[in-house]
Amino acid sequence: MSPARSRRQRGMPAQQIRELRALEGRRVGLAVRGGHRIDDCQLVSAGRGPARTLWVFADGADAFVPMADVLDLWEAA
């Protein structure tokens, strides 16, 4: 099985992964499961290889958010 196909089977389409990676280094907002939000954080990394987490820097600390928990992500104004 190809790596791209393997990623799609785990739930996130390859196009969506590319869109997330295009926002790396930018200010973003996240809506996550449980009704939580992370506003105006920096998207450090949208994951590589087996890493299925978004690495964000918010409120002076690193946070790692499972991609499966991300309901929405947008570029901050």
mmCIF file of the N, C-alpha and C atoms, coordinates in Angstrom:
data_MODEL
# 
_entry.id   MODEL 
# 
loop_
_atom_site.group_PDB 
_atom_site.id 
_atom_site.type_symbol 
_atom_site.label_atom_id 
_atom_site.label_alt_id 
_atom_site.label_comp_id 
_atom_site.label_asym_id 
_atom_site.label_entity_id 
_atom_site.label_seq_id 
_atom_site.pdbx_PDB_ins_code 
_atom_site.Cartn_x 
_atom_site.Cartn_y 
_atom_site.Cartn_z 
_atom_site.occupancy 
_atom_site.B_iso_or_equiv 
_atom_site.pdbx_formal_charge 
_atom_site.auth_seq_id 
_atom_site.auth_comp_id 
_atom_site.auth_asym_id 
_atom_site.auth_atom_id 
_atom_site.pdbx_PDB_model_num 
ATOM 1   N N  . MET A 1 1  ? 0.836   -1.169 0.000  1.00 0.00 ? 1  MET A N  1 
ATOM 2   C CA . MET A 1 1  ? 0.000   0.000  0.000  1.00 0.00 ? 1  MET A CA 1 
ATOM 3   C C  . MET A 1 1  ? 0.887   1.240  0.000  1.00 0.00 ? 1  MET A C  1 
ATOM 4   N N  . SER A 1 2  ? 0.532   2.224  -0.804 1.00 0.00 ? 2  SER A N  1 
ATOM 5   C CA . SER A 1 2  ? 1.343   3.437  -0.896 1.00 0.00 ? 2  SER A CA 1 
ATOM 6   C C  . SER A 1 2  ? 1.126   4.303  0.343  1.00 0.00 ? 2  SER A C  1 
ATOM 7   N N  . PRO A 1 3  ? 2.125   5.123  0.714  1.00 0.00 ? 3  PRO A N  1 
ATOM 8   C CA . PRO A 1 3  ? 1.971   6.000  1.883  1.00 0.00 ? 3  PRO A CA 1 
ATOM 9   C C  . PRO A 1 3  ? 0.792   6.954  1.748  1.00 0.00 ? 3  PRO A C  1 
ATOM 10  N N  . ALA A 1 4  ? 0.557   7.493  0.542  1.00 0.00 ? 4  ALA A N  1 
ATOM 11  C CA . ALA A 1 4  ? -0.562  8.418  0.349  1.00 0.00 ? 4  ALA A CA 1 
ATOM 12  C C  . ALA A 1 4  ? -1.893  7.711  0.593  1.00 0.00 ? 4  ALA A C  1 
ATOM 13  N N  . ARG A 1 5  ? -2.021  6.512  0.096  1.00 0.00 ? 5  ARG A N  1 
ATOM 14  C CA . ARG A 1 5  ? -3.263  5.766  0.300  1.00 0.00 ? 5  ARG A CA 1 
ATOM 15  C C  . ARG A 1 5  ? -3.442  5.430  1.783  1.00 0.00 ? 5  ARG A C  1 
ATOM 16  N N  . SER A 1 6  ? -2.361  5.081  2.449  1.00 0.00 ? 6  SER A N  1 
ATOM 17  C CA . SER A 1 6  ? -2.425  4.772  3.866  1.00 0.00 ? 6  SER A CA 1 
ATOM 18  C C  . SER A 1 6  ? -2.945  5.973  4.661  1.00 0.00 ? 6  SER A C  1 
ATOM 19  N N  . ARG A 1 7  ? -2.473  7.196  4.343  1.00 0.00 ? 7  ARG A N  1 
ATOM 20  C CA . ARG A 1 7  ? -2.945  8.402  5.029  1.00 0.00 ? 7  ARG A CA 1 
ATOM 21  C C  . ARG A 1 7  ? -4.433  8.606  4.806  1.00 0.00 ? 7  ARG A C  1 
ATOM 22  N N  . ARG A 1 8  ? -4.885  8.404  3.569  1.00 0.00 ? 8  ARG A N  1 
ATOM 23  C CA . ARG A 1 8  ? -6.302  8.604  3.280  1.00 0.00 ? 8  ARG A CA 1 
ATOM 24  C C  . ARG A 1 8  ? -7.153  7.619  4.064  1.00 0.00 ? 8  ARG A C  1 
ATOM 25  N N  . GLN A 1 9  ? -6.688  6.407  4.219  1.00 0.00 ? 9  GLN A N  1 
ATOM 26  C CA . GLN A 1 9  ? -7.469  5.419  4.946  1.00 0.00 ? 9  GLN A CA 1 
ATOM 27  C C  . GLN A 1 9  ? -7.560  5.764  6.429  1.00 0.00 ? 9  GLN A C  1 
ATOM 28  N N  . ARG A 1 10 ? -6.616  6.541  6.946  1.00 0.00 ? 10 ARG A N  1 
ATOM 29  C CA . ARG A 1 10 ? -6.664  6.931  8.346  1.00 0.00 ? 10 ARG A CA 1 
ATOM 30  C C  . ARG A 1 10 ? -7.566  8.133  8.569  1.00 0.00 ? 10 ARG A C  1 
ATOM 31  N N  . GLY A 1 11 ? -8.183  8.663  7.525  1.00 0.00 ? 11 GLY A N  1 
ATOM 32  C CA . GLY A 1 11 ? -9.207  9.664  7.717  1.00 0.00 ? 11 GLY A CA 1 
ATOM 33  C C  . GLY A 1 11 ? -8.966  11.030 7.118  1.00 0.00 ? 11 GLY A C  1 
ATOM 34  N N  . MET A 1 12 ? -7.754  11.446 6.831  1.00 0.00 ? 12 MET A N  1 
ATOM 35  C CA . MET A 1 12 ? -7.525  12.783 6.316  1.00 0.00 ? 12 MET A CA 1 
ATOM 36  C C  . MET A 1 12 ? -7.082  12.694 4.866  1.00 0.00 ? 12 MET A C  1 
ATOM 37  N N  . PRO A 1 13 ? -7.861  13.284 3.952  1.00 0.00 ? 13 PRO A N  1 
ATOM 38  C CA . PRO A 1 13 ? -7.498  13.251 2.534  1.00 0.00 ? 13 PRO A CA 1 
ATOM 39  C C  . PRO A 1 13 ? -6.177  13.978 2.268  1.00 0.00 ? 13 PRO A C  1 
ATOM 40  N N  . ALA A 1 14 ? -5.449  13.512 1.268  1.00 0.00 ? 14 ALA A N  1 
ATOM 41  C CA . ALA A 1 14 ? -4.149  14.103 0.925  1.00 0.00 ? 14 ALA A CA 1 
ATOM 42  C C  . ALA A 1 14 ? -4.283  15.594 0.617  1.00 0.00 ? 14 ALA A C  1 
ATOM 43  N N  . GLN A 1 15 ? -5.357  16.010 -0.047 1.00 0.00 ? 15 GLN A N  1 
ATOM 44  C CA . GLN A 1 15 ? -5.557  17.431 -0.364 1.00 0.00 ? 15 GLN A CA 1 
ATOM 45  C C  . GLN A 1 15 ? -5.663  18.260 0.913  1.00 0.00 ? 15 GLN A C  1 
ATOM 46  N N  . GLN A 1 16 ? -6.362  17.761 1.896  1.00 0.00 ? 16 GLN A N  1 
ATOM 47  C CA . GLN A 1 16 ? -6.505  18.486 3.159  1.00 0.00 ? 16 GLN A CA 1 
ATOM 48  C C  . GLN A 1 16 ? -5.152  18.597 3.882  1.00 0.00 ? 16 GLN A C  1 
ATOM 49  N N  . ILE A 1 17 ? -4.344  17.565 3.824  1.00 0.00 ? 17 ILE A N  1 
ATOM 50  C CA . ILE A 1 17 ? -3.008  17.607 4.425  1.00 0.00 ? 17 ILE A CA 1 
ATOM 51  C C  . ILE A 1 17 ? -2.167  18.677 3.739  1.00 0.00 ? 17 ILE A C  1 
ATOM 52  N N  . ARG A 1 18 ? -2.230  18.751 2.398  1.00 0.00 ? 18 ARG A N  1 
ATOM 53  C CA . ARG A 1 18 ? -1.480  19.785 1.671  1.00 0.00 ? 18 ARG A CA 1 
ATOM 54  C C  . ARG A 1 18 ? -1.949  21.183 2.064  1.00 0.00 ? 18 ARG A C  1 
ATOM 55  N N  . GLU A 1 19 ? -3.253  21.360 2.230  1.00 0.00 ? 19 GLU A N  1 
ATOM 56  C CA . GLU A 1 19 ? -3.787  22.666 2.621  1.00 0.00 ? 19 GLU A CA 1 
ATOM 57  C C  . GLU A 1 19 ? -3.298  23.055 4.015  1.00 0.00 ? 19 GLU A C  1 
ATOM 58  N N  . LEU A 1 20 ? -3.256  22.103 4.938  1.00 0.00 ? 20 LEU A N  1 
ATOM 59  C CA . LEU A 1 20 ? -2.750  22.385 6.281  1.00 0.00 ? 20 LEU A CA 1 
ATOM 60  C C  . LEU A 1 20 ? -1.279  22.771 6.229  1.00 0.00 ? 20 LEU A C  1 
ATOM 61  N N  . ARG A 1 21 ? -0.499  22.037 5.473  1.00 0.00 ? 21 ARG A N  1 
ATOM 62  C CA . ARG A 1 21 ? 0.936   22.333 5.380  1.00 0.00 ? 21 ARG A CA 1 
ATOM 63  C C  . ARG A 1 21 ? 1.195   23.700 4.772  1.00 0.00 ? 21 ARG A C  1 
ATOM 64  N N  . ALA A 1 22 ? 0.300   24.164 3.898  1.00 0.00 ? 22 ALA A N  1 
ATOM 65  C CA . ALA A 1 22 ? 0.450   25.493 3.301  1.00 0.00 ? 22 ALA A CA 1 
ATOM 66  C C  . ALA A 1 22 ? 0.298   26.596 4.360  1.00 0.00 ? 22 ALA A C  1 
ATOM 67  N N  . LEU A 1 23 ? -0.340  26.269 5.480  1.00 0.00 ? 23 LEU A N  1 
ATOM 68  C CA . LEU A 1 23 ? -0.535  27.250 6.555  1.00 0.00 ? 23 LEU A CA 1 
ATOM 69  C C  . LEU A 1 23 ? 0.561   27.197 7.619  1.00 0.00 ? 23 LEU A C  1 
ATOM 70  N N  . GLU A 1 24 ? 1.523   26.293 7.479  1.00 0.00 ? 24 GLU A N  1 
ATOM 71  C CA . GLU A 1 24 ? 2.608   26.211 8.464  1.00 0.00 ? 24 GLU A CA 1 
ATOM 72  C C  . GLU A 1 24 ? 3.334   27.551 8.540  1.00 0.00 ? 24 GLU A C  1 
ATOM 73  N N  . GLY A 1 25 ? 3.617   27.976 9.762  1.00 0.00 ? 25 GLY A N  1 
ATOM 74  C CA . GLY A 1 25 ? 4.292   29.243 9.996  1.00 0.00 ? 25 GLY A CA 1 
ATOM 75  C C  . GLY A 1 25 ? 3.352   30.431 10.085 1.00 0.00 ? 25 GLY A C  1 
ATOM 76  N N  . ARG A 1 26 ? 2.082   30.205 9.879  1.00 0.00 ? 26 ARG A N  1 
ATOM 77  C CA . ARG A 1 26 ? 1.097   31.289 9.917  1.00 0.00 ? 26 ARG A CA 1 
ATOM 78  C C  . ARG A 1 26 ? 0.260   31.225 11.188 1.00 0.00 ? 26 ARG A C  1 
ATOM 79  N N  . ARG A 1 27 ? -0.425  32.321 11.464 1.00 0.00 ? 27 ARG A N  1 
ATOM 80  C CA . ARG A 1 27 ? -1.338  32.398 12.600 1.00 0.00 ? 27 ARG A CA 1 
ATOM 81  C C  . ARG A 1 27 ? -2.660  31.757 12.178 1.00 0.00 ? 27 ARG A C  1 
ATOM 82  N N  . VAL A 1 28 ? -3.165  30.847 13.005 1.00 0.00 ? 28 VAL A N  1 
ATOM 83  C CA . VAL A 1 28 ? -4.403  30.132 12.695 1.00 0.00 ? 28 VAL A CA 1 
ATOM 84  C C  . VAL A 1 28 ? -5.291  30.057 13.935 1.00 0.00 ? 28 VAL A C  1 
ATOM 85  N N  . GLY A 1 29 ? -6.503  29.626 13.723 1.00 0.00 ? 29 GLY A N  1 
ATOM 86  C CA . GLY A 1 29 ? -7.427  29.296 14.799 1.00 0.00 ? 29 GLY A CA 1 
ATOM 87  C C  . GLY A 1 29 ? -7.898  27.869 14.581 1.00 0.00 ? 29 GLY A C  1 
ATOM 88  N N  . LEU A 1 30 ? -8.183  27.175 15.676 1.00 0.00 ? 30 LEU A N  1 
ATOM 89  C CA . LEU A 1 30 ? -8.633  25.786 15.611 1.00 0.00 ? 30 LEU A CA 1 
ATOM 90  C C  . LEU A 1 30 ? -9.914  25.610 16.409 1.00 0.00 ? 30 LEU A C  1 
ATOM 91  N N  . ALA A 1 31 ? -10.816 24.812 15.880 1.00 0.00 ? 31 ALA A N  1 
ATOM 92  C CA . ALA A 1 31 ? -11.955 24.318 16.645 1.00 0.00 ? 31 ALA A CA 1 
ATOM 93  C C  . ALA A 1 31 ? -11.702 22.826 16.822 1.00 0.00 ? 31 ALA A C  1 
ATOM 94  N N  . VAL A 1 32 ? -11.758 22.355 18.069 1.00 0.00 ? 32 VAL A N  1 
ATOM 95  C CA . VAL A 1 32 ? -11.469 20.951 18.348 1.00 0.00 ? 32 VAL A CA 1 
ATOM 96  C C  . VAL A 1 32 ? -12.633 20.297 19.067 1.00 0.00 ? 32 VAL A C  1 
ATOM 97  N N  . ARG A 1 33 ? -12.634 18.983 19.054 1.00 0.00 ? 33 ARG A N  1 
ATOM 98  C CA . ARG A 1 33 ? -13.704 18.217 19.725 1.00 0.00 ? 33 ARG A CA 1 
ATOM 99  C C  . ARG A 1 33 ? -13.913 18.702 21.147 1.00 0.00 ? 33 ARG A C  1 
ATOM 100 N N  . GLY A 1 34 ? -15.114 18.569 21.614 1.00 0.00 ? 34 GLY A N  1 
ATOM 101 C CA . GLY A 1 34 ? -15.442 18.968 22.976 1.00 0.00 ? 34 GLY A CA 1 
ATOM 102 C C  . GLY A 1 34 ? -15.813 20.443 23.079 1.00 0.00 ? 34 GLY A C  1 
ATOM 103 N N  . GLY A 1 35 ? -15.926 21.122 21.931 1.00 0.00 ? 35 GLY A N  1 
ATOM 104 C CA . GLY A 1 35 ? -16.317 22.520 21.938 1.00 0.00 ? 35 GLY A CA 1 
ATOM 105 C C  . GLY A 1 35 ? -15.191 23.488 22.270 1.00 0.00 ? 35 GLY A C  1 
ATOM 106 N N  . HIS A 1 36 ? -13.958 23.019 22.258 1.00 0.00 ? 36 HIS A N  1 
ATOM 107 C CA . HIS A 1 36 ? -12.818 23.880 22.573 1.00 0.00 ? 36 HIS A CA 1 
ATOM 108 C C  . HIS A 1 36 ? -12.308 24.579 21.322 1.00 0.00 ? 36 HIS A C  1 
ATOM 109 N N  . ARG A 1 37 ? -11.687 25.742 21.557 1.00 0.00 ? 37 ARG A N  1 
ATOM 110 C CA . ARG A 1 37 ? -11.049 26.490 20.477 1.00 0.00 ? 37 ARG A CA 1 
ATOM 111 C C  . ARG A 1 37 ? -9.658  26.909 20.922 1.00 0.00 ? 37 ARG A C  1 
ATOM 112 N N  . ILE A 1 38 ? -8.774  26.989 19.958 1.00 0.00 ? 38 ILE A N  1 
ATOM 113 C CA . ILE A 1 38 ? -7.451  27.574 20.175 1.00 0.00 ? 38 ILE A CA 1 
ATOM 114 C C  . ILE A 1 38 ? -7.373  28.717 19.173 1.00 0.00 ? 38 ILE A C  1 
ATOM 115 N N  . ASP A 1 39 ? -7.478  29.936 19.668 1.00 0.00 ? 39 ASP A N  1 
ATOM 116 C CA . ASP A 1 39 ? -7.486  31.102 18.787 1.00 0.00 ? 39 ASP A CA 1 
ATOM 117 C C  . ASP A 1 39 ? -6.104  31.720 18.682 1.00 0.00 ? 39 ASP A C  1 
ATOM 118 N N  . ASP A 1 40 ? -5.812  32.247 17.522 1.00 0.00 ? 40 ASP A N  1 
ATOM 119 C CA . ASP A 1 40 ? -4.602  33.009 17.249 1.00 0.00 ? 40 ASP A CA 1 
ATOM 120 C C  . ASP A 1 40 ? -3.329  32.309 17.750 1.00 0.00 ? 40 ASP A C  1 
ATOM 121 N N  . CYS A 1 41 ? -3.099  31.120 17.234 1.00 0.00 ? 41 CYS A N  1 
ATOM 122 C CA . CYS A 1 41 ? -1.870  30.390 17.547 1.00 0.00 ? 41 CYS A CA 1 
ATOM 123 C C  . CYS A 1 41 ? -1.056  30.261 16.262 1.00 0.00 ? 41 CYS A C  1 
ATOM 124 N N  . GLN A 1 42 ? 0.191   29.870 16.380 1.00 0.00 ? 42 GLN A N  1 
ATOM 125 C CA . GLN A 1 42 ? 1.022   29.652 15.203 1.00 0.00 ? 42 GLN A CA 1 
ATOM 126 C C  . GLN A 1 42 ? 1.044   28.169 14.883 1.00 0.00 ? 42 GLN A C  1 
ATOM 127 N N  . LEU A 1 43 ? 0.740   27.830 13.640 1.00 0.00 ? 43 LEU A N  1 
ATOM 128 C CA . LEU A 1 43 ? 0.834   26.441 13.204 1.00 0.00 ? 43 LEU A CA 1 
ATOM 129 C C  . LEU A 1 43 ? 2.292   26.159 12.876 1.00 0.00 ? 43 LEU A C  1 
ATOM 130 N N  . VAL A 1 44 ? 2.947   25.386 13.715 1.00 0.00 ? 44 VAL A N  1 
ATOM 131 C CA . VAL A 1 44 ? 4.361   25.071 13.531 1.00 0.00 ? 44 VAL A CA 1 
ATOM 132 C C  . VAL A 1 44 ? 4.513   23.948 12.506 1.00 0.00 ? 44 VAL A C  1 
ATOM 133 N N  . SER A 1 45 ? 3.724   22.877 12.655 1.00 0.00 ? 45 SER A N  1 
ATOM 134 C CA . SER A 1 45 ? 3.822   21.743 11.746 1.00 0.00 ? 45 SER A CA 1 
ATOM 135 C C  . SER A 1 45 ? 2.485   21.022 11.647 1.00 0.00 ? 45 SER A C  1 
ATOM 136 N N  . ALA A 1 46 ? 2.175   20.595 10.433 1.00 0.00 ? 46 ALA A N  1 
ATOM 137 C CA . ALA A 1 46 ? 0.964   19.818 10.208 1.00 0.00 ? 46 ALA A CA 1 
ATOM 138 C C  . ALA A 1 46 ? 1.267   18.331 10.162 1.00 0.00 ? 46 ALA A C  1 
ATOM 139 N N  . GLY A 1 47 ? 2.391   17.935 10.744 1.00 0.00 ? 47 GLY A N  1 
ATOM 140 C CA . GLY A 1 47 ? 2.733   16.518 10.840 1.00 0.00 ? 47 GLY A CA 1 
ATOM 141 C C  . GLY A 1 47 ? 3.450   15.996 9.616  1.00 0.00 ? 47 GLY A C  1 
ATOM 142 N N  . ARG A 1 48 ? 4.315   15.065 9.842  1.00 0.00 ? 48 ARG A N  1 
ATOM 143 C CA . ARG A 1 48 ? 5.059   14.385 8.784  1.00 0.00 ? 48 ARG A CA 1 
ATOM 144 C C  . ARG A 1 48 ? 5.102   12.901 9.113  1.00 0.00 ? 48 ARG A C  1 
ATOM 145 N N  . GLY A 1 49 ? 5.143   12.095 8.086  1.00 0.00 ? 49 GLY A N  1 
ATOM 146 C CA . GLY A 1 49 ? 5.239   10.651 8.298  1.00 0.00 ? 49 GLY A CA 1 
ATOM 147 C C  . GLY A 1 49 ? 4.126   10.138 9.200  1.00 0.00 ? 49 GLY A C  1 
ATOM 148 N N  . PRO A 1 50 ? 4.483   9.386  10.216 1.00 0.00 ? 50 PRO A N  1 
ATOM 149 C CA . PRO A 1 50 ? 3.457   8.798  11.078 1.00 0.00 ? 50 PRO A CA 1 
ATOM 150 C C  . PRO A 1 50 ? 2.849   9.778  12.093 1.00 0.00 ? 50 PRO A C  1 
ATOM 151 N N  . ALA A 1 51 ? 3.389   10.986 12.193 1.00 0.00 ? 51 ALA A N  1 
ATOM 152 C CA . ALA A 1 51 ? 2.861   11.954 13.161 1.00 0.00 ? 51 ALA A CA 1 
ATOM 153 C C  . ALA A 1 51 ? 1.481   12.405 12.714 1.00 0.00 ? 51 ALA A C  1 
ATOM 154 N N  . ARG A 1 52 ? 0.488   12.171 13.519 1.00 0.00 ? 52 ARG A N  1 
ATOM 155 C CA . ARG A 1 52 ? -0.899  12.522 13.199 1.00 0.00 ? 52 ARG A CA 1 
ATOM 156 C C  . ARG A 1 52 ? -1.371  13.644 14.117 1.00 0.00 ? 52 ARG A C  1 
ATOM 157 N N  . THR A 1 53 ? -0.475  14.596 14.383 1.00 0.00 ? 53 THR A N  1 
ATOM 158 C CA . THR A 1 53 ? -0.810  15.719 15.245 1.00 0.00 ? 53 THR A CA 1 
ATOM 159 C C  . THR A 1 53 ? -0.441  17.027 14.568 1.00 0.00 ? 53 THR A C  1 
ATOM 160 N N  . LEU A 1 54 ? -1.150  18.078 14.957 1.00 0.00 ? 54 LEU A N  1 
ATOM 161 C CA . LEU A 1 54 ? -0.771  19.426 14.577 1.00 0.00 ? 54 LEU A CA 1 
ATOM 162 C C  . LEU A 1 54 ? 0.051   19.989 15.727 1.00 0.00 ? 54 LEU A C  1 
ATOM 163 N N  . TRP A 1 55 ? 1.159   20.600 15.414 1.00 0.00 ? 55 TRP A N  1 
ATOM 164 C CA . TRP A 1 55 ? 2.005   21.239 16.424 1.00 0.00 ? 55 TRP A CA 1 
ATOM 165 C C  . TRP A 1 55 ? 1.720   22.724 16.327 1.00 0.00 ? 55 TRP A C  1 
ATOM 166 N N  . VAL A 1 56 ? 1.182   23.277 17.403 1.00 0.00 ? 56 VAL A N  1 
ATOM 167 C CA . VAL A 1 56 ? 0.886   24.705 17.436 1.00 0.00 ? 56 VAL A CA 1 
ATOM 168 C C  . VAL A 1 56 ? 1.596   25.346 18.622 1.00 0.00 ? 56 VAL A C  1 
ATOM 169 N N  . PHE A 1 57 ? 1.837   26.639 18.496 1.00 0.00 ? 57 PHE A N  1 
ATOM 170 C CA . PHE A 1 57 ? 2.430   27.416 19.577 1.00 0.00 ? 57 PHE A CA 1 
ATOM 171 C C  . PHE A 1 57 ? 1.380   28.430 19.995 1.00 0.00 ? 57 PHE A C  1 
ATOM 172 N N  . ALA A 1 58 ? 0.889   28.282 21.229 1.00 0.00 ? 58 ALA A N  1 
ATOM 173 C CA . ALA A 1 58 ? -0.181  29.139 21.722 1.00 0.00 ? 58 ALA A CA 1 
ATOM 174 C C  . ALA A 1 58 ? 0.084   29.529 23.169 1.00 0.00 ? 58 ALA A C  1 
ATOM 175 N N  . ASP A 1 59 ? -0.145  30.778 23.485 1.00 0.00 ? 59 ASP A N  1 
ATOM 176 C CA . ASP A 1 59 ? 0.016   31.276 24.860 1.00 0.00 ? 59 ASP A CA 1 
ATOM 177 C C  . ASP A 1 59 ? 1.385   30.942 25.445 1.00 0.00 ? 59 ASP A C  1 
ATOM 178 N N  . GLY A 1 60 ? 2.427   31.044 24.619 1.00 0.00 ? 60 GLY A N  1 
ATOM 179 C CA . GLY A 1 60 ? 3.783   30.835 25.101 1.00 0.00 ? 60 GLY A CA 1 
ATOM 180 C C  . GLY A 1 60 ? 4.204   29.394 25.300 1.00 0.00 ? 60 GLY A C  1 
ATOM 181 N N  . ALA A 1 61 ? 3.415   28.444 24.792 1.00 0.00 ? 61 ALA A N  1 
ATOM 182 C CA . ALA A 1 61 ? 3.743   27.025 24.977 1.00 0.00 ? 61 ALA A CA 1 
ATOM 183 C C  . ALA A 1 61 ? 3.398   26.229 23.725 1.00 0.00 ? 61 ALA A C  1 
ATOM 184 N N  . ASP A 1 62 ? 4.130   25.134 23.532 1.00 0.00 ? 62 ASP A N  1 
ATOM 185 C CA . ASP A 1 62 ? 3.828   24.212 22.443 1.00 0.00 ? 62 ASP A CA 1 
ATOM 186 C C  . ASP A 1 62 ? 2.640   23.343 22.831 1.00 0.00 ? 62 ASP A C  1 
ATOM 187 N N  . ALA A 1 63 ? 1.824   23.019 21.834 1.00 0.00 ? 63 ALA A N  1 
ATOM 188 C CA . ALA A 1 63 ? 0.708   22.101 22.041 1.00 0.00 ? 63 ALA A CA 1 
ATOM 189 C C  . ALA A 1 63 ? 0.653   21.166 20.834 1.00 0.00 ? 63 ALA A C  1 
ATOM 190 N N  . PHE A 1 64 ? 0.297   19.920 21.081 1.00 0.00 ? 64 PHE A N  1 
ATOM 191 C CA . PHE A 1 64 ? 0.183   18.924 20.027 1.00 0.00 ? 64 PHE A CA 1 
ATOM 192 C C  . PHE A 1 64 ? -1.260  18.429 20.016 1.00 0.00 ? 64 PHE A C  1 
ATOM 193 N N  . VAL A 1 65 ? -1.954  18.717 18.936 1.00 0.00 ? 65 VAL A N  1 
ATOM 194 C CA . VAL A 1 65 ? -3.382  18.432 18.822 1.00 0.00 ? 65 VAL A CA 1 
ATOM 195 C C  . VAL A 1 65 ? -3.572  17.292 17.823 1.00 0.00 ? 65 VAL A C  1 
ATOM 196 N N  . PRO A 1 66 ? -4.196  16.187 18.244 1.00 0.00 ? 66 PRO A N  1 
ATOM 197 C CA . PRO A 1 66 ? -4.443  15.094 17.295 1.00 0.00 ? 66 PRO A CA 1 
ATOM 198 C C  . PRO A 1 66 ? -5.293  15.589 16.119 1.00 0.00 ? 66 PRO A C  1 
ATOM 199 N N  . MET A 1 67 ? -4.871  15.284 14.901 1.00 0.00 ? 67 MET A N  1 
ATOM 200 C CA . MET A 1 67 ? -5.619  15.714 13.717 1.00 0.00 ? 67 MET A CA 1 
ATOM 201 C C  . MET A 1 67 ? -7.054  15.218 13.754 1.00 0.00 ? 67 MET A C  1 
ATOM 202 N N  . ALA A 1 68 ? -7.272  14.044 14.322 1.00 0.00 ? 68 ALA A N  1 
ATOM 203 C CA . ALA A 1 68 ? -8.622  13.490 14.396 1.00 0.00 ? 68 ALA A CA 1 
ATOM 204 C C  . ALA A 1 68 ? -9.544  14.350 15.260 1.00 0.00 ? 68 ALA A C  1 
ATOM 205 N N  . ASP A 1 69 ? -8.974  15.179 16.140 1.00 0.00 ? 69 ASP A N  1 
ATOM 206 C CA . ASP A 1 69 ? -9.782  16.031 17.013 1.00 0.00 ? 69 ASP A CA 1 
ATOM 207 C C  . ASP A 1 69 ? -10.057 17.410 16.422 1.00 0.00 ? 69 ASP A C  1 
ATOM 208 N N  . VAL A 1 70 ? -9.423  17.740 15.303 1.00 0.00 ? 70 VAL A N  1 
ATOM 209 C CA . VAL A 1 70 ? -9.592  19.058 14.692 1.00 0.00 ? 70 VAL A CA 1 
ATOM 210 C C  . VAL A 1 70 ? -10.856 19.058 13.841 1.00 0.00 ? 70 VAL A C  1 
ATOM 211 N N  . LEU A 1 71 ? -11.804 19.923 14.210 1.00 0.00 ? 71 LEU A N  1 
ATOM 212 C CA . LEU A 1 71 ? -13.047 20.030 13.460 1.00 0.00 ? 71 LEU A CA 1 
ATOM 213 C C  . LEU A 1 71 ? -12.972 21.103 12.391 1.00 0.00 ? 71 LEU A C  1 
ATOM 214 N N  . ASP A 1 72 ? -12.223 22.169 12.668 1.00 0.00 ? 72 ASP A N  1 
ATOM 215 C CA . ASP A 1 72 ? -12.073 23.262 11.704 1.00 0.00 ? 72 ASP A CA 1 
ATOM 216 C C  . ASP A 1 72 ? -10.766 23.968 11.975 1.00 0.00 ? 72 ASP A C  1 
ATOM 217 N N  . LEU A 1 73 ? -10.174 24.530 10.945 1.00 0.00 ? 73 LEU A N  1 
ATOM 218 C CA . LEU A 1 73 ? -8.932  25.284 11.060 1.00 0.00 ? 73 LEU A CA 1 
ATOM 219 C C  . LEU A 1 73 ? -9.012  26.418 10.047 1.00 0.00 ? 73 LEU A C  1 
ATOM 220 N N  . TRP A 1 74 ? -8.643  27.618 10.473 1.00 0.00 ? 74 TRP A N  1 
ATOM 221 C CA . TRP A 1 74 ? -8.717  28.772 9.580  1.00 0.00 ? 74 TRP A CA 1 
ATOM 222 C C  . TRP A 1 74 ? -7.519  29.686 9.840  1.00 0.00 ? 74 TRP A C  1 
ATOM 223 N N  . GLU A 1 75 ? -7.153  30.450 8.825  1.00 0.00 ? 75 GLU A N  1 
ATOM 224 C CA . GLU A 1 75 ? -6.083  31.412 8.979  1.00 0.00 ? 75 GLU A CA 1 
ATOM 225 C C  . GLU A 1 75 ? -6.628  32.611 9.731  1.00 0.00 ? 75 GLU A C  1 
ATOM 226 N N  . ALA A 1 76 ? -5.876  33.037 10.766 1.00 0.00 ? 76 ALA A N  1 
ATOM 227 C CA . ALA A 1 76 ? -6.299  34.182 11.587 1.00 0.00 ? 76 ALA A CA 1 
ATOM 228 C C  . ALA A 1 76 ? -6.148  35.461 10.778 1.00 0.00 ? 76 ALA A C  1 
ATOM 229 N N  . ALA A 1 77 ? -7.024  36.386 11.045 1.00 0.00 ? 77 ALA A N  1 
ATOM 230 C CA . ALA A 1 77 ? -6.988  37.678 10.335 1.00 0.00 ? 77 ALA A CA 1 
ATOM 231 C C  . ALA A 1 77 ? -5.885  38.569 10.819 1.00 0.00 ? 77 ALA A C  1 
# 
